[in-house]
Amino acid sequence: MDLRDLEAFVAVAEELHFGRAAARLHMAQPPLSNRIRQLERELRLKLFERSTRAVTLSDAGIRLLEPARSALREAAAVREVAESIVCGEEGIVRTGFAGASSQRMLPLLATAVRRAHPHIELRLQSQTYVYTAFDMLLDGSLDLAFVRLPVAHPELSARAVEVEELLCALPADHRFAGRDSIRLGELAQEDFVSLSGDQGSMLQATMMSLCHSAGFRPRIVQRAPDSSTVLALVAAGAGVTITLSSVCPVQTVGIVYRSLEGIRPSHLVSALAWRRDNPSPALARVVEASRTALPTPDLDAAGIDQSALGMGAVHRGA
């Protein structure tokens, strides 16, 4: 017994006429009659009472009609879901992000996806810092991730979504709090608060590199698992840190943010990244939705040296 048998049975049961049922199924009447007889033999039941003038359902046919209809409805639902998955209207997109740095962009993307593709689920994984995110994209455990450029892996595609300025965060009563900007070398004797070194954070790696270029190794007195905690510790007077303009709204009490003079890079570029060969239609839909929700910033206007970002792997368009 297959779905065509059930379709034939339901058509005859509803029409109570083999000719009309055959026309409804776009087939000739003799093959339809043969199919019904074969179904009756297989079930060992008589489904219809036949006479020269009428066709009626038998008691067994009456009892089997609703289960047959239900089976056809379920089969149609399976087809609809399968078609939605194939065209990307349903599916799961596993998305990595790193706490406070994605606090503005992630809600914008999630809202756009819900509106445009309500049956696509963004399955979110937090505390996915850049280097970890690259590894997870490459091994297939993530479909999409918020990262920072450059992208050094030719297997990945990326699209810039935000330019973030590097800033110094100081306790509000720090002796440099009244300045507009600070030279990084002036912080050589300060205590620093940092993200944990084993998280794969590009911000933490950038801070270490900048301090080294300024001639000192930062004296890290406390580490924290995320930027929110780092900034709370700074506000409490534990030390200073290097942070990003996008993170500043997380902590506004007891803390000030000041520009850094003469550093390179002075900005980090956030991006969405995914594997070039990921076949997921749902991922393609989400990436397309991101172009409206998170338009590509003007990197030239921001003075970003695009040659240093691995832009060969990066989609420039909005």
ChimeraX attribute file (.defattr): number of C-alpha atoms within 10 A of each C-alpha:
attribute: neighborCount
match mode: 1-to-1
recipient: residues
	/A:1	10
	/A:2	7
	/A:3	12
	/A:4	12
	/A:5	16
	/A:6	21
	/A:7	17
	/A:8	20
	/A:9	25
	/A:10	20
	/A:11	21
	/A:12	25
	/A:13	21
	/A:14	13
	/A:15	15
	/A:16	17
	/A:17	17
	/A:18	21
	/A:19	17
	/A:20	15
	/A:21	23
	/A:22	20
	/A:23	12
	/A:24	13
	/A:25	16
	/A:26	9
	/A:27	12
	/A:28	13
	/A:29	17
	/A:30	11
	/A:31	11
	/A:32	21
	/A:33	17
	/A:34	11
	/A:35	18
	/A:36	20
	/A:37	16
	/A:38	14
	/A:39	20
	/A:40	16
	/A:41	11
	/A:42	10
	/A:43	11
	/A:44	9
	/A:45	14
	/A:46	16
	/A:47	23
	/A:48	21
	/A:49	12
	/A:50	13
	/A:51	8
	/A:52	5
	/A:53	6
	/A:54	10
	/A:55	16
	/A:56	18
	/A:57	19
	/A:58	16
	/A:59	13
	/A:60	12
	/A:61	20
	/A:62	14
	/A:63	12
	/A:64	16
	/A:65	17
	/A:66	12
	/A:67	12
	/A:68	18
	/A:69	16
	/A:70	11
	/A:71	14
	/A:72	17
	/A:73	12
	/A:74	12
	/A:75	13
	/A:76	12
	/A:77	12
	/A:78	12
	/A:79	12
	/A:80	12
	/A:81	15
	/A:82	14
	/A:83	13
	/A:84	17
	/A:85	18
	/A:86	14
	/A:87	15
	/A:88	20
	/A:89	20
	/A:90	20
	/A:91	20
	/A:92	17
	/A:93	22
	/A:94	18
	/A:95	25
	/A:96	31
	/A:97	23
	/A:98	21
	/A:99	18
	/A:100	19
	/A:101	24
	/A:102	18
	/A:103	15
	/A:104	11
	/A:105	18
	/A:106	22
	/A:107	12
	/A:108	15
	/A:109	19
	/A:110	17
	/A:111	14
	/A:112	19
	/A:113	22
	/A:114	15
	/A:115	10
	/A:116	13
	/A:117	18
	/A:118	12
	/A:119	17
	/A:120	21
	/A:121	18
	/A:122	21
	/A:123	13
	/A:124	16
	/A:125	15
	/A:126	12
	/A:127	17
	/A:128	23
	/A:129	24
	/A:130	24
	/A:131	16
	/A:132	18
	/A:133	29
	/A:134	26
	/A:135	13
	/A:136	18
	/A:137	23
	/A:138	18
	/A:139	11
	/A:140	14
	/A:141	13
	/A:142	23
	/A:143	25
	/A:144	28
	/A:145	27
	/A:146	27
	/A:147	31
	/A:148	26
	/A:149	23
	/A:150	21
	/A:151	23
	/A:152	13
	/A:153	13
	/A:154	12
	/A:155	14
	/A:156	18
	/A:157	19
	/A:158	28
	/A:159	28
	/A:160	28
	/A:161	24
	/A:162	20
	/A:163	21
	/A:164	19
	/A:165	17
	/A:166	24
	/A:167	23
	/A:168	20
	/A:169	26
	/A:170	26
	/A:171	24
	/A:172	19
	/A:173	13
	/A:174	13
	/A:175	9
	/A:176	16
	/A:177	17
	/A:178	11
	/A:179	10
	/A:180	11
	/A:181	15
	/A:182	17
	/A:183	13
	/A:184	20
	/A:185	15
	/A:186	10
	/A:187	19
	/A:188	16
	/A:189	11
	/A:190	14
	/A:191	18
	/A:192	23
	/A:193	26
	/A:194	30
	/A:195	22
	/A:196	15
	/A:197	14
	/A:198	10
	/A:199	16
	/A:200	18
	/A:201	22
	/A:202	17
	/A:203	20
	/A:204	18
	/A:205	12
	/A:206	17
	/A:207	18
	/A:208	18
	/A:209	16
	/A:210	20
	/A:211	18
	/A:212	14
	/A:213	14
	/A:214	17
	/A:215	12
	/A:216	16
	/A:217	15
	/A:218	22
	/A:219	15
	/A:220	15
	/A:221	13
	/A:222	16
	/A:223	15
	/A:224	16
	/A:225	15
	/A:226	19
	/A:227	22
	/A:228	18
	/A:229	18
	/A:230	27
	/A:231	31
	/A:232	20
	/A:233	24
	/A:234	25
	/A:235	22
	/A:236	15
	/A:237	18
	/A:238	18
	/A:239	23
	/A:240	26
	/A:241	27
	/A:242	25
	/A:243	24
	/A:244	21
	/A:245	18
	/A:246	18
	/A:247	19
	/A:248	19
	/A:249	11
	/A:250	15
	/A:251	19
	/A:252	13
	/A:253	13
	/A:254	16
	/A:255	22
	/A:256	21
	/A:257	23
	/A:258	19
	/A:259	19
	/A:260	18
	/A:261	14
	/A:262	11
	/A:263	15
	/A:264	12
	/A:265	13
	/A:266	17
	/A:267	18
	/A:268	21
	/A:269	20
	/A:270	24
	/A:271	23
	/A:272	24
	/A:273	29
	/A:274	27
	/A:275	20
	/A:276	13
	/A:277	9
	/A:278	16
	/A:279	10
	/A:280	16
	/A:281	19
	/A:282	25
	/A:283	23
	/A:284	16
	/A:285	19
	/A:286	24
	/A:287	21
	/A:288	13
	/A:289	21
	/A:290	23
	/A:291	17
	/A:292	13
	/A:293	19
	/A:294	21
	/A:295	15
	/A:296	20
	/A:297	18
	/A:298	16
	/A:299	16
	/A:300	9
	/A:301	7
	/A:302	12
	/A:303	10
	/A:304	17
	/A:305	12
	/A:306	15
	/A:307	9
	/A:308	11
	/A:309	17
	/A:310	15
	/A:311	19
	/A:312	15
	/A:313	19
	/A:314	21
	/A:315	15
	/A:316	14
	/A:317	11
	/A:318	15
